[in-house]
Every structure is written in C-alpha cells, then in structure tokens.
Amino acid sequence: MTKTPKFLGNKICLNVLANSIENAKECYDAAQGHIVLGILSKNYETDQAAIEEMKIYQEAVGNALSIGLGAGDPNQSEMVSRISSELQPQHVNQVFTGVGKTRALLNQEQTIVNGLVSPTNKVGTVLISTGPLSSQTTKAEVPIETAIAMLKDMGGSSVKFYPMDGLKYKEAYLAVAKACAENDFILEPTGGIDLENFEEILQIASDAGVKKIIPHVYSSIIDHETGDTNPKDIEVLYSIMKKVGL
C-alpha cells in the first residue's frame, strides 16, 4: 500500500473523520480516493487496540489513514508516534514538538506528518508551544517562516493551522498560506471549516500559491444522530475541490 495520499490535481486532499469501517469506505468513494480518513488515537485505551482496529481501516481504504490526536490533545503525542511507527499510514497529525520523533520512528519520508501551530494576536506569528509540556508553560510565538523552517528541520511535511474557527483569523491564515507557498510546504487548514466557507478557505491558499492543501472538515459534516461523516457532504466538498484545484 502506498504511503502517500492521493491529491486531486496533485493539489488538494480532503481530511475527514471516519466513524466506522463502512463510513470510511463511503467517504473514500465519495471523494474518489482523494481523501485521508481520520481515526483518533484518543479513542483507544492501548496502543495495541488502536493498531488492531486501524489496520482494518487501512485495508478498507488502501492506507488512506490519518492518525489523529483528538482535538489536538498534546497528551496523545507519544501514542501517535508509537502507533504510526507500526502502521505506516499516509498521514499523521502531530503537535509541533512531536514531529521529529514521529518522523524518526516512521523511518521514511513518504508519510505526511503535520505539525500543529496555532493563531496568535499578531498576523505572521504562530504559537509553536503545542506539545504536552510546552503547552503548559510560557507561550512560544515565532514568525511563521521560522516555524516552517523548524518543521523542515524535524522532518515535518506540513503546517496544521489550528484552531482557525472558520475565517475568524483570515488575515493570519493568508500570512500562513503565503509562507507555505514561498517555502514549498503543505498547508492544512483546520477548525470550523464547513460547506459554506470551504471554497473561500481553499481559494485563499490556492491564490497564495500553496502547492498542496489538506483541508480538515470535521464536525460540520457529521450526522449527530449516527456519528457518521455524511458522504453526500463529501460529494459537495469534492465538487468544490475540483473547481478550485483543477
């Protein structure tokens, strides 16, 4: 199984949550494979339980697996590193300080490993103290260009800009997009993205010149009765991806 996600037009790959094996298959088909399915490590009591179930997801969707923390929880960083080493998925979500360990344990360059940075009160600056210890001490805010360089130093593939709250931090997001474009880095906008703002969020990154974008669309497309991500909503998002990315 390939360890690299399938990007539509070599540019956009969707990231959504999967509630079950069947739901994962439905979402994968709705996006015609241009998707990675998020499974949260926080939902499992042990590494082995996570590995056993995530392997079934891998088989169902051709390794289009995105191992998640769970709402960016820094306390899941170590578990994500460990199970990623075993599973070798296409995509891994990490806090900023967990990127180096994850890449070392993966022992390959194909899997996309993001590093979580958060908005600050200053456009062009991001919070990088998102790890289990660093998130509990004095905030570390650095220029986005520096954050990208540090992620590259650690073997990271992309910036996960979270929480965005949709377009609340529009100017900050544009600055991050421009930096990713200038430094040939993948951008993963995350938080508060829905069917209404999805196109604008994609278009901002595309217009800035970002070569690869992995938008995360989570709670807004989840059926709150079943917990499933709605495949019909995936189809809508996919049509927008085609409009922006091709």
C-alpha positions in Angstrom: 0.0 0.0 0.0 1.2 3.5 -0.9 2.3 5.7 2.0 1.5 9.0 0.1 -2.0 10.5 -0.1 -3.8 10.9 -3.4 -4.1 14.6 -4.2 -6.7 15.8 -6.7 -4.9 17.6 -9.5 -1.8 17.0 -7.4 -3.0 19.8 -5.2 -5.9 19.0 -2.8 -6.6 16.1 -0.5 -9.5 16.1 2.0 -9.2 15.1 5.6 -12.4 13.9 7.4 -13.2 11.7 10.4 -14.5 8.2 9.9 -16.9 6.7 12.4 -16.7 3.1 11.2 -15.2 0.9 8.5 -18.3 1.3 6.4 -18.3 5.1 6.9 -14.7 5.3 5.9 -15.4 3.3 2.7 -18.4 5.6 1.8 -16.3 8.7 2.3 -13.4 7.4 0.4 -15.6 6.6 -2.5 -17.4 10.0 -2.4 -14.1 11.7 -2.8 -12.9 9.2 -5.4 -9.9 8.4 -3.2 -8.6 12.0 -2.8 -9.0 11.8 0.9 -7.5 10.6 4.1 -9.7 9.3 6.9 -9.0 10.4 10.4 -9.1 7.9 13.2 -8.4 9.4 16.7 -5.8 7.8 18.9 -7.6 9.2 21.9 -10.5 6.8 21.3 -8.3 3.8 22.3 -7.2 2.6 25.7 -4.0 1.0 24.4 -1.6 1.1 21.5 -2.4 -2.5 20.6 -6.2 -1.8 20.4 -5.6 1.2 18.2 -3.2 -0.7 15.9 -5.5 -3.7 15.5 -8.5 -1.6 14.5 -6.6 0.9 12.4 -5.2 -1.9 10.4 -8.7 -2.8 9.3 -9.3 0.7 8.2 -6.1 0.7 6.3 -7.2 -2.4 4.4 -10.6 -0.9 3.6 -9.3 2.3 2.1 -5.9 1.5 0.7 -4.0 3.0 3.6 -5.7 6.4 3.2 -5.4 6.6 7.0 -4.8 9.8 9.0 -3.8 9.1 12.6 -5.2 11.8 14.8 -4.5 13.1 18.3 -8.1 14.1 19.3 -8.8 17.8 19.2 -5.1 18.5 19.1 -4.6 16.9 22.5 -0.9 17.2 23.3 -1.1 14.3 25.7 -1.7 12.0 22.7 1.6 12.9 21.0 3.6 9.9 22.3 0.9 7.4 21.4 0.5 8.8 17.9 4.3 8.5 17.4 4.3 4.9 18.5 1.3 3.6 16.6 2.4 5.5 13.4 5.7 3.6 13.5 3.8 0.3 13.4 1.0 1.3 11.0 3.0 3.4 8.4 -0.1 5.4 7.4 -0.4 8.0 4.7 -0.9 10.9 7.1 -0.1 11.7 10.8 -1.3 14.6 12.9 1.2 15.8 15.5 1.8 18.7 17.9 4.8 20.8 16.9 7.2 19.1 19.3 6.2 15.6 18.3 7.1 15.8 14.6 10.8 14.8 14.9 10.1 11.7 17.0 7.3 10.6 14.6 9.5 11.0 11.5 12.3 9.1 13.1 10.1 6.2 14.1 8.4 6.1 10.7 11.9 5.8 9.2 10.7 7.0 5.8 9.9 10.3 4.0 6.6 9.4 2.2 4.1 9.7 5.0 2.9 13.3 5.5 3.5 14.4 9.1 2.0 17.7 10.1 3.0 20.0 12.9 0.3 21.8 14.9 0.7 25.6 15.2 -2.0 28.0 16.4 -3.0 31.6 15.6 -1.8 34.4 17.9 -2.8 38.0 18.2 -0.2 39.0 15.7 -0.5 38.3 11.9 2.5 36.4 10.6 3.3 34.9 14.0 2.2 31.5 15.3 2.2 29.6 18.5 4.5 26.6 18.5 4.4 25.5 22.1 1.7 23.0 21.4 3.4 19.9 23.0 2.5 18.1 26.2 5.0 20.1 28.4 5.4 23.3 26.3 1.6 23.9 26.2 1.7 24.2 30.0 4.4 26.9 30.2 5.2 30.3 28.8 3.9 30.7 25.2 6.4 30.4 22.4 5.3 32.6 19.4 7.5 32.8 16.4 7.3 34.0 12.8 5.5 31.5 10.6 8.6 31.3 8.3 10.7 30.2 11.4 8.1 27.7 12.3 8.1 26.2 8.8 11.9 26.0 8.9 11.8 24.3 12.2 9.3 21.8 11.0 11.5 21.0 8.0 14.4 20.6 10.4 12.4 17.9 12.2 11.3 16.1 9.1 7.8 17.6 9.0 5.7 17.8 5.8 3.1 20.4 6.6 1.7 23.2 8.8 -1.5 22.3 10.6 -3.1 25.7 11.3 -5.5 25.1 14.2 -7.9 26.2 15.6 -9.0 28.5 12.7 -12.6 28.9 13.8 -13.5 29.1 10.1 -12.5 32.5 8.8 -12.0 34.3 12.2 -8.3 34.5 11.6 -8.5 35.2 7.9 -5.5 37.6 7.7 -3.4 35.3 9.8 -4.4 32.4 7.6 -3.4 34.3 4.5 0.0 35.0 6.0 0.5 31.3 6.8 -0.6 30.4 3.2 1.9 32.9 1.7 4.7 31.5 3.8 3.8 27.9 2.9 3.8 28.9 -0.8 7.2 30.7 -0.5 8.8 27.8 1.3 7.2 25.0 -0.7 5.3 23.5 2.3 2.0 21.8 2.6 -0.8 23.7 4.4 -3.5 22.0 6.5 -6.3 24.5 7.5 -8.3 23.1 10.4 -11.1 24.1 12.7 -14.6 25.4 11.9 -14.5 24.6 8.2 -17.9 23.9 6.7 -19.8 23.7 3.4 -20.2 27.5 3.4 -16.6 28.6 4.0 -14.8 25.6 2.4 -14.4 27.2 -1.0 -13.1 30.5 0.3 -10.6 28.8 2.6 -9.3 26.7 -0.3 -9.2 29.6 -2.7 -7.2 31.8 -0.3 -4.5 29.1 -0.2 -4.6 28.4 -3.9 -4.4 32.1 -4.8 -1.4 32.4 -2.4 0.4 29.8 -4.4 0.3 26.9 -2.0 1.1 23.8 -4.0 -0.6 21.2 -1.7 -3.5 21.7 0.6 -5.1 19.3 3.1 -8.3 20.9 4.5 -9.7 19.2 7.6 -13.5 19.2 7.7 -14.8 17.6 10.8 -17.9 18.3 13.0 -19.8 20.4 10.4 -20.4 17.3 8.2 -21.0 14.8 10.9 -24.5 13.4 11.4 -25.0 14.0 15.1 -27.5 11.1 15.4 -25.3 8.4 13.9 -21.9 10.0 14.4 -21.1 9.3 10.7 -19.5 11.7 8.4 -22.1 12.4 5.7 -20.9 11.0 2.3 -23.3 13.4 0.5 -21.5 16.4 2.1 -18.2 14.8 0.9 -19.6 14.9 -2.6 -20.3 18.6 -2.3 -16.8 19.3 -0.9 -15.3 17.2 -3.7 -17.1 19.3 -6.3 -15.6 22.4 -4.8 -12.2 20.8 -4.7 -12.4 20.2 -8.4 -13.5 23.7 -9.0 -10.6 25.2 -7.1 -7.9 22.6 -7.8 -8.2 21.9 -11.5 
